[in-house]
Amino acid sequence: MDLTDLATGAALFRSLSDPTRLAIINQLAYGERRVADLVADLDLAQSTVSAHVACLRECGLVVGRPDGRQNFYSLAHPALLDLLVSAEAVLAASGHSVSLCLNYGSGAGPDTQTAETPG
């Protein structure tokens, strides 16, 4: 695997690095949803959900299907669920030690974390 492939893989993981985007993907695992459904399911602002859905669409992880004046969103690739199941297995095996990581874990300081924004 060359550096270009690794950079693309890193971009995939960055697109999944936001808890809101993971929550949206988790909801879409159950089937199509409208933004309004995701807003209700996740108890988030419509603008927040829309921005994160747009990010996931731009990354090619989510697709939209227009139906009249509404759009229904779904996962673009079922393999994404396999990736998330594998990630859960790694977290279970590591005892969730990644959450203790000084760079990316829940205890990381503001100097080591980068702001996550949709997109």
N, C-alpha and C positions, 0 to 999 in steps of 0.2 A: 504494500500500500504506500503510495507516495504522499508527499505533503499536501498536494491539492486535494486528494481524497480525504486525508485527515482533517483538513480545514472544512471540508463539506460536512464531515461527520460532526465536527465541533459545532458548526452552525445548526445542525439538527438538534443537538443537545441544548444549545442556547435557546432555541425556539421552544423547548420544553421546560426551560428552567424557571418559569414563572408559575407559582401556585395557582393563579387564576386560569392560566392556559391549561394546566393539568386538570383542573376541576372541569373545565369545558370539555376536554377530551374524554374525561371520565363519564360525563353526562351523555356525550355523543356515542359512547360505547353501547348505550342502551337503545340507540336508534336516532332517527332524525329529530332535530329540535329547531324551533325558531328562536331568534334572539329573545323574544318575549318569554318563551319557555325557560330559557337559560337564566334570564333575569330573575324569574320567580323561583327556579330551582336553587340558584346560588345566592339569592338575596343580595345582589349587586346592582349598581346603577346601570342603566341601559347603555350609557356612553362607555362605561368600562368594558362591558361584555362585547359591545360592537367593536371596540378597538382591538380587543384580544382575538375575536373571531376573524377580523381583517388580517391580523398578523398571521394567524394559523392558515388562512387562505393563501396569503402571499408566500408562505413557506411550502405550500402544496400539501399540507396535512389535512385540510378540511376543504370540502367542496360545498357549493350552494346549489340548490335546485329551486328556481322560481316557480311559484304557484300563485297566479294572480298578482296581488300586491304584496305577497309575503315571500320570504325565502326560507327554505328548510335546509339546514346544514347537517352534514354527516361526515364521518371520517373518510378521507380519500383512500386510505390504505389500511385494510384490516391487520396487516403486519404490525402496525403501530401498537395494537393491543398486545401482541406477543412481546414487543420491546418493553412495554410497561410491566407486564407480568414478570419478565426477566429482571427488570429493575427492582421489583418488589422482592424477588428471590435473593438478589444481591444484598439488599437492605436487611433482609431477615438473617442472612448468613453473616453479615458484618456486625450485627447487633446495633444497627443504625449508627455506627460510629461516624459516618459521614456528617451527621448533624453536629458533631463535636469539632469538625475540621476548622482550623483557625482562619482559613481563607474563604470558605463557602458555607460553613455550618451556621447554625442558629446563634452561636456565640461570637461570630466574626465581628470585628470592629468596623466602624464606618470607614476607616482608612483602607481596609482590605476588600471591601465589597464595592461593586459597581452598581449604579442605579439600574434597575430593570425597567425598561419601558416597552410597551407593545411595539413589535416590529423588529 
